[in-house]
Amino acid sequence: MRKIISLFFAIFLTLSSVQAENVTKTINSLINKDAVSVSVKDISNNKEVYSLNKKAPMIPASTLKLVTSSAALNTLGSDYEFSTKLYKSSNNDLYLKLGADPFLTSSDLKKMMTVAKEKNILEPKNIYIDSSIFDNVEWGEGWQWDDEMNPLMPKFSAYNIDENLLNIDITPSMQNMPPSIVVKPFYPLTFMNLITTDITLSKNDISIVKNLNFAQNVYDAKGEITKIENIKMPIPNLQRYFKLRLDDVINAQKIDYNKGYPNAILPTKNIYLVTSVAHKMPDAMESILKTSNNLVAETVFKLAGAKWAEEKGSISNSLGMLKFYISSLNIPTDDVKIVDGSGVSKNNIMTADFMTDFLVARSKLADFDEFKEFIPSPGEGTLKNRMLYFKDNLKAKTGTLSDTSAIAGYITSRKGNTYAFDIMINDAKTSSSDKKNIEEQILRQIYANY
């Protein structure tokens, strides 16, 4: 693979004097001809300066977030707030109106119930939850079943809270004895505890997997442990977890209520706002593009679809919103298939040519400077330890899935020209680190020679 990277370097040094088809032929001799797709365009005039397999259908991974988050920002607006509101009716009922806030925490619920108590709401007749902002689909199309334990891919719904993750503390005990396993805060899980305490080890070797042979919420915990370890895993049932946390805060405030929390639509009359908690759209954009948060990406995408359609949030409404947005930029979508808002699904298909067309068109919009600031520079977010060579001359979104690595964004060359670029590598034989090295070598040559 070092030989391949060196040859990439040599090839791109001579791009200015070698015809593109000869470069493509040489690269195809080094890596499977369908494995790499590259497009580079001048944002000032949309002129293509280099391409390789630019029309090849590839998996974009999280670079897709550049497109979906831009459409969501356009639809929701930069002043949009994710809000959770508590109302009281004249009948002494409480209504908790959910906004699918991806940043909502148990502490936020506590603050809301503290305000309710301060307003002498101590014995509500009923407490209803209005979750009508979203449909009941909590998982993306094409998401892998074995990713259900991946903390980077939690479910998402109107009941978003605490990042939709459980904290599992595993504490070693006596030598050769099983450790304790505690879920904090409480959530009913059953563990088949097959972990052994071994104080002679230098590090833990633990795995938790779902046990498919028993009832739901049964997990196998395996391996060896020598020190305390915290494991995060997606919450299996978001609605159940949310209601448990609501129980916690109501009990903590000594509000007299034990009837449960039925679903009901917020009435339009005879109610008043008790309190609310809100988080802002710029925080979501940073989370989506800088740290590639899938929960936030999917939630924002679905919220934008709901606003666009003026209906309950659903993936079909979100995709309708996205198609409308891309059409407004006059970009053809014949070679594109998008099924989620985060790029997690391998059912997403994109071409490098489409991505650079999009990035060039995006650069012409009035809010481009604002949007560009959400994309990480070297040393930030997913580029924290990558591409440091480019300093402030690069704004790029990365994408990684098994067998897939991608990077897209904007690069300003040594000559001062700014280009939109997209590089996608879909190859099972090349390691992730080698794919990323190839990406950097390509970008170095764009920076140095254009």
DAURNOR-V178117 format. One record per backbone hydrogen bond with DSSP energy under -0.5 kcal/mol. NH is the residue of the N-H (numbers start at 1). CO is the residue of the C=O. If there is no record, write none. Layout:
nh=<NH | NH>
co=<CO | CO>
This chain:
nh=<5 | 6 | 7 | 8 | 9 | 10 | 11 | 12 | 13 | 14 | 14 | 15 | 17 | 18 | 22 | 23 | 24 | 25 | 26 | 27 | 28 | 29 | 29 | 30 | 30 | 31 | 35 | 37 | 38 | 39 | 40 | 41 | 42 | 43 | 45 | 46 | 49 | 50 | 52 | 56 | 58 | 60 | 63 | 64 | 65 | 66 | 67 | 68 | 69 | 70 | 71 | 72 | 73 | 74 | 75 | 76 | 77 | 80 | 82 | 83 | 84 | 85 | 86 | 87 | 87 | 88 | 89 | 90 | 92 | 94 | 95 | 96 | 97 | 97 | 98 | 98 | 100 | 104 | 109 | 110 | 111 | 112 | 113 | 114 | 115 | 116 | 117 | 118 | 119 | 120 | 121 | 122 | 125 | 127 | 128 | 128 | 129 | 130 | 131 | 134 | 135 | 138 | 141 | 143 | 147 | 148 | 150 | 151 | 153 | 156 | 160 | 162 | 163 | 164 | 165 | 166 | 167 | 168 | 168 | 169 | 169 | 170 | 170 | 171 | 171 | 176 | 177 | 180 | 182 | 184 | 184 | 189 | 190 | 192 | 193 | 194 | 194 | 196 | 197 | 198 | 201 | 205 | 207 | 209 | 211 | 212 | 214 | 218 | 219 | 220 | 221 | 221 | 222 | 222 | 223 | 224 | 225 | 229 | 231 | 231 | 233 | 235 | 241 | 242 | 243 | 244 | 245 | 246 | 247 | 248 | 249 | 250 | 251 | 252 | 253 | 254 | 255 | 256 | 256 | 257 | 264 | 272 | 274 | 275 | 277 | 279 | 281 | 282 | 283 | 284 | 285 | 286 | 287 | 288 | 289 | 290 | 291 | 293 | 294 | 297 | 298 | 299 | 300 | 301 | 302 | 303 | 304 | 305 | 306 | 307 | 308 | 309 | 310 | 311 | 313 | 318 | 319 | 320 | 321 | 322 | 323 | 324 | 325 | 326 | 327 | 328 | 329 | 329 | 330 | 331 | 332 | 336 | 337 | 346 | 348 | 349 | 350 | 353 | 355 | 356 | 357 | 358 | 359 | 360 | 361 | 362 | 363 | 364 | 365 | 368 | 371 | 372 | 373 | 374 | 374 | 375 | 375 | 378 | 379 | 379 | 380 | 382 | 383 | 384 | 386 | 390 | 391 | 393 | 394 | 395 | 396 | 397 | 399 | 401 | 404 | 405 | 406 | 407 | 408 | 409 | 410 | 411 | 412 | 413 | 413 | 414 | 416 | 419 | 420 | 421 | 422 | 423 | 424 | 425 | 426 | 426 | 427 | 427 | 435 | 436 | 437 | 438 | 439 | 440 | 441 | 442 | 443 | 444 | 445 | 446 | 447 | 448 | 449 | 450>
co=<1 | 2 | 3 | 4 | 5 | 6 | 7 | 8 | 9 | 10 | 11 | 12 | 14 | 14 | 19 | 19 | 20 | 21 | 22 | 23 | 24 | 25 | 26 | 26 | 27 | 27 | 32 | 424 | 52 | 422 | 50 | 420 | 47 | 418 | 42 | 42 | 40 | 40 | 38 | 53 | 350 | 58 | 60 | 61 | 62 | 63 | 64 | 64 | 65 | 66 | 67 | 68 | 69 | 70 | 71 | 72 | 73 | 77 | 279 | 81 | 277 | 97 | 275 | 85 | 95 | 272 | 93 | 270 | 89 | 126 | 87 | 128 | 85 | 95 | 96 | 130 | 158 | 101 | 105 | 106 | 107 | 108 | 109 | 110 | 111 | 112 | 113 | 114 | 115 | 117 | 116 | 120 | 92 | 260 | 94 | 126 | 262 | 96 | 129 | 131 | 313 | 136 | 339 | 140 | 144 | 145 | 147 | 149 | 150 | 138 | 157 | 104 | 104 | 161 | 162 | 233 | 184 | 166 | 231 | 167 | 182 | 168 | 229 | 169 | 180 | 197 | 174 | 171 | 169 | 167 | 182 | 187 | 217 | 219 | 191 | 192 | 221 | 223 | 177 | 225 | 198 | 224 | 222 | 220 | 218 | 210 | 211 | 215 | 190 | 209 | 192 | 219 | 207 | 220 | 194 | 205 | 196 | 170 | 168 | 229 | 166 | 164 | 237 | 238 | 239 | 240 | 241 | 242 | 243 | 244 | 245 | 246 | 247 | 248 | 249 | 251 | 250 | 122 | 254 | 255 | 129 | 88 | 86 | 86 | 84 | 82 | 80 | 78 | 280 | 280 | 281 | 282 | 283 | 284 | 285 | 286 | 286 | 287 | 292 | 293 | 294 | 295 | 296 | 297 | 298 | 299 | 300 | 301 | 302 | 303 | 304 | 305 | 306 | 306 | 133 | 314 | 315 | 316 | 317 | 318 | 319 | 320 | 321 | 322 | 323 | 324 | 325 | 326 | 327 | 326 | 330 | 333 | 349 | 142 | 345 | 337 | 58 | 54 | 351 | 352 | 353 | 354 | 355 | 356 | 357 | 358 | 359 | 361 | 362 | 365 | 367 | 368 | 369 | 370 | 371 | 371 | 372 | 391 | 383 | 386 | 377 | 290 | 380 | 381 | 383 | 387 | 388 | 390 | 391 | 410 | 376 | 408 | 406 | 404 | 401 | 425 | 399 | 423 | 397 | 421 | 395 | 419 | 393 | 411 | 417 | 447 | 413 | 411 | 41 | 409 | 39 | 407 | 37 | 405 | 35 | 424 | 403 | 425 | 431 | 432 | 433 | 434 | 435 | 436 | 437 | 438 | 439 | 440 | 441 | 442 | 443 | 444 | 445 | 446>
